Every structure is written in C-alpha cells, then in structure tokens.
Amino acid sequence: MSGIQRIALVLTIIGAINWGLIGFFQFDLVASIFGGQDAGMARIIYGLVGIAGLINLGLLFKPSPEIASEPETKPNR
C-alpha cells in the first residue's frame, strides 16, 4: 500500500467516524472543530475526505494476494 493510499485510508476512517457521530448523536465533529459546516477549513476537510473515498475505491477492485497467489487446481481424472 502506497503512502497516498494510507493517507486516503486514514481520511476515510475519519470521515466514517464523523458520519457515525452525526448518525448516532447528531454531532458533526469536523464542523465543531473548524467553525461550522460552511467554514472554509471544514469544507476543505469534507472535500479531502471525499477525494480519499474515491482513491479507496481502487482498493475494492484490487485482487487480494491470497486470491492472486492461489495455486491452480488440477482436474480429477
């Protein structure tokens, strides 16, 4: 996993935690830290989390090493 993918994964986890807080407690942590949903810095964070989610889409379609290195089975005769 590259450095950009790791950063994207961390941002995606932060976004998931924020959405969990919104869903369960109606508390937007990003907005409260950066001065509201309309604050410039909060909008930047929301945008970075969105971009990170798009970067992580590639992980969905990347074959796992276990599947890629699985030996071929020989047909029974």
C-alpha positions as a Python dict, from the first residue, in 0.01 Angstrom:
ca = {
    (1, 'M'): (0, 0, 0),
    (2, 'S'): (145, 334, -101),
    (3, 'G'): (172, 640, 120),
    (4, 'I'): (-111, 815, -64),
    (5, 'Q'): (-339, 515, -11),
    (6, 'R'): (-255, 509, 360),
    (7, 'I'): (-335, 880, 395),
    (8, 'A'): (-657, 827, 200),
    (9, 'L'): (-750, 536, 426),
    (10, 'V'): (-692, 746, 739),
    (11, 'L'): (-905, 1029, 597),
    (12, 'T'): (-1178, 780, 505),
    (13, 'I'): (-1177, 643, 859),
    (14, 'I'): (-1200, 996, 999),
    (15, 'G'): (-1496, 1059, 768),
    (16, 'A'): (-1663, 735, 877),
    (17, 'I'): (-1622, 827, 1244),
    (18, 'N'): (-1767, 1172, 1174),
    (19, 'W'): (-2066, 1020, 993),
    (20, 'G'): (-2116, 778, 1280),
    (21, 'L'): (-2122, 1068, 1525),
    (22, 'I'): (-2371, 1251, 1305),
    (23, 'G'): (-2593, 944, 1273),
    (24, 'F'): (-2592, 840, 1638),
    (25, 'F'): (-2558, 1169, 1823),
    (26, 'Q'): (-2636, 1443, 1568),
    (27, 'F'): (-2288, 1582, 1636),
    (28, 'D'): (-2064, 1693, 1349),
    (29, 'L'): (-1710, 1679, 1488),
    (30, 'V'): (-1548, 1840, 1183),
    (31, 'A'): (-1793, 2131, 1188),
    (32, 'S'): (-1748, 2182, 1561),
    (33, 'I'): (-1368, 2185, 1535),
    (34, 'F'): (-1347, 2412, 1231),
    (35, 'G'): (-1631, 2657, 1297),
    (36, 'G'): (-1939, 2515, 1126),
    (37, 'Q'): (-2021, 2332, 807),
    (38, 'D'): (-1989, 2645, 596),
    (39, 'A'): (-1643, 2736, 728),
    (40, 'G'): (-1369, 2721, 467),
    (41, 'M'): (-1149, 2478, 657),
    (42, 'A'): (-1440, 2242, 726),
    (43, 'R'): (-1528, 2241, 356),
    (44, 'I'): (-1166, 2157, 272),
    (45, 'I'): (-1173, 1865, 518),
    (46, 'Y'): (-1503, 1740, 371),
    (47, 'G'): (-1353, 1765, 23),
    (48, 'L'): (-1037, 1577, 123),
    (49, 'V'): (-1244, 1301, 281),
    (50, 'G'): (-1448, 1274, -40),
    (51, 'I'): (-1134, 1252, -255),
    (52, 'A'): (-993, 992, -15),
    (53, 'G'): (-1306, 785, -62),
    (54, 'L'): (-1259, 796, -437),
    (55, 'I'): (-895, 691, -404),
    (56, 'N'): (-1001, 400, -183),
    (57, 'L'): (-1244, 279, -449),
    (58, 'G'): (-940, 128, -617),
    (59, 'L'): (-889, -97, -315),
    (60, 'L'): (-1227, -258, -382),
    (61, 'F'): (-1119, -385, -720),
    (62, 'K'): (-758, -474, -634),
    (63, 'P'): (-713, -851, -611),
    (64, 'S'): (-603, -972, -271),
    (65, 'P'): (-267, -1152, -251),
    (66, 'E'): (-434, -1470, -124),
    (67, 'I'): (-652, -1496, -434),
    (68, 'A'): (-377, -1396, -676),
    (69, 'S'): (-127, -1650, -539),
    (70, 'E'): (-372, -1940, -509),
    (71, 'P'): (-233, -2246, -687),
    (72, 'E'): (-425, -2381, -981),
    (73, 'T'): (-620, -2696, -914),
    (74, 'K'): (-578, -2990, -1147),
    (75, 'P'): (-894, -3155, -1275),
    (76, 'N'): (-970, -3501, -1139),
    (77, 'R'): (-943, -3788, -1386),
}
